[in-house]
């Protein structure tokens, strides 16, 4: 039983060991992508709020 368990464990470790360097690169890339997406989302939100304020201002000035 112990030999079979160790054999499976060795196989699993070898399989995931091949992907270990790729996983570290992926995590760093994902952090960069998330940061870029959050900045872009904040910029788009600010732009939409600004456009809404301008639109609201135009309506108020048109009515008055």
C-alpha positions as CSV (number, residue, x, y, z in Angstrom):
1,X,0.0,0.0,0.0
2,X,2.8,2.4,0.9
3,X,4.7,1.8,-2.3
4,X,1.5,2.4,-4.4
5,X,0.8,5.6,-2.5
6,X,4.4,6.8,-2.9
7,X,4.3,6.0,-6.6
8,X,1.2,8.0,-7.1
9,X,2.5,10.9,-5.0
10,X,5.7,11.0,-7.0
11,X,3.8,11.0,-10.3
12,X,1.6,13.8,-9.1
13,X,4.5,15.9,-7.8
14,X,6.3,15.4,-11.1
15,X,3.2,16.4,-13.1
16,X,2.7,19.6,-11.1
17,X,6.4,20.4,-10.9
18,X,6.5,20.8,-14.6
19,X,3.9,23.7,-14.4
20,X,5.4,25.4,-11.3
21,X,7.4,28.0,-13.2
22,X,4.4,28.8,-15.5
23,X,2.2,29.2,-12.4
24,X,4.5,31.9,-11.0
25,X,4.5,33.8,-14.2
26,X,0.8,33.5,-14.6
27,X,0.2,35.0,-11.1
28,X,2.5,37.9,-11.8
29,X,0.7,38.6,-15.1
30,X,-2.7,38.3,-13.5
31,X,-1.8,40.9,-10.9
32,X,-0.8,43.3,-13.7
33,X,-3.9,42.6,-15.6
34,X,-6.2,43.1,-12.6
35,X,-4.4,46.3,-11.8
36,X,-4.8,47.6,-15.3
37,X,-8.4,46.5,-15.5
38,X,-9.2,48.3,-12.2
39,X,-7.5,51.5,-13.3
40,X,-9.4,51.3,-16.7
41,X,-12.7,50.7,-14.8
42,X,-12.1,53.6,-12.5
43,X,-11.3,55.9,-15.5
44,X,-14.4,54.7,-17.4
45,X,-16.6,55.3,-14.3
46,X,-15.1,58.8,-13.8
47,X,-15.7,59.5,-17.5
48,X,-19.3,58.3,-17.3
49,X,-20.0,60.4,-14.2
50,X,-18.5,63.4,-15.8
51,X,-20.6,63.0,-18.9
52,X,-23.7,62.6,-16.7
53,X,-22.9,65.8,-14.8
54,X,-22.4,67.7,-18.1
55,X,-25.7,66.3,-19.5
56,X,-27.5,67.2,-16.3
57,X,-26.0,70.7,-16.3
58,X,-27.1,71.3,-19.9
59,X,-30.7,70.2,-19.0
60,X,-30.7,72.6,-16.0
61,X,-29.4,75.5,-18.1
62,X,-31.9,74.8,-20.9
63,X,-34.9,74.8,-18.5
64,X,-33.8,77.9,-16.6
